[in-house]
């Protein structure tokens, strides 16, 4: 399973989610869309969302699942925490 957190450097919810993932020892990649226009465009195209955080959960052989906003309950369920 691969976790990708689309974030900006100034988003407080992104920082909270990053801390939550780290606190639960969930390996993840942070993509700062305020520095990476290509990643920002990809995020919008794939999710229809312009706001962050957006979390992509990719499992082998399945379509990625996206969580918009810092939704601890949904993330915990998806990640099996």
C-alpha positions in Angstrom: 0.0 0.0 0.0 1.3 3.4 -0.9 0.1 6.6 0.7 0.5 10.0 -1.0 -0.5 13.2 0.9 -1.1 16.2 -1.4 -0.4 19.2 0.8 0.8 22.8 0.9 3.4 24.3 3.2 0.8 26.5 4.9 -2.1 24.1 5.3 -2.8 23.5 9.1 -4.9 20.4 8.3 -2.2 19.0 6.2 0.3 19.4 9.0 -2.2 17.7 11.4 -2.7 14.8 9.0 1.1 14.4 8.5 1.6 14.3 12.2 -1.2 11.7 12.6 0.3 9.5 9.9 3.7 9.7 11.5 2.3 9.1 15.0 0.6 5.9 13.6 3.8 4.9 11.9 2.2 5.0 8.4 4.8 5.4 5.7 3.7 8.1 3.3 5.0 10.5 0.6 4.1 14.2 0.9 3.6 16.1 -2.3 3.6 19.9 -1.9 1.3 21.2 -4.7 2.3 24.8 -3.9 5.8 23.9 -5.2 4.8 21.4 -7.9 2.4 22.6 -10.5 2.4 19.3 -12.4 1.3 17.5 -9.2 -1.4 20.1 -8.5 -2.9 19.7 -11.9 -2.7 15.9 -11.6 -4.5 16.1 -8.2 -7.3 18.2 -9.6 -7.7 16.0 -12.7 -7.9 12.8 -10.6 -10.1 14.1 -7.8 -11.9 17.3 -9.0 -10.6 18.9 -5.8 -8.5 22.1 -5.6 -8.2 22.1 -1.8 -5.8 20.2 0.4 -5.2 17.8 2.1 -6.0 15.1 -0.4 -4.8 11.6 0.5 -4.3 9.0 -2.2 -4.3 5.3 -1.0 -3.0 3.0 -3.7 -3.2 -0.8 -3.3 -1.7 -3.2 -5.8 -4.2 -4.3 -8.4 -6.9 -1.8 -7.3 -7.9 1.7 -8.3 -6.5 4.3 -5.9 -8.8 5.6 -3.2 -8.9 9.3 -2.4 -9.7 11.0 0.9 -10.5 14.7 0.8 -9.7 16.7 3.9 -8.3 15.3 7.1 -10.9 12.7 7.8 -9.3 10.6 10.6 -12.2 8.1 10.8 -12.2 7.3 7.1 -8.4 7.2 7.0 -8.2 4.8 10.0 -10.8 2.5 8.4 -9.0 2.5 5.0 -5.6 2.0 6.7 -6.9 -0.6 9.1 -5.9 1.3 12.2 
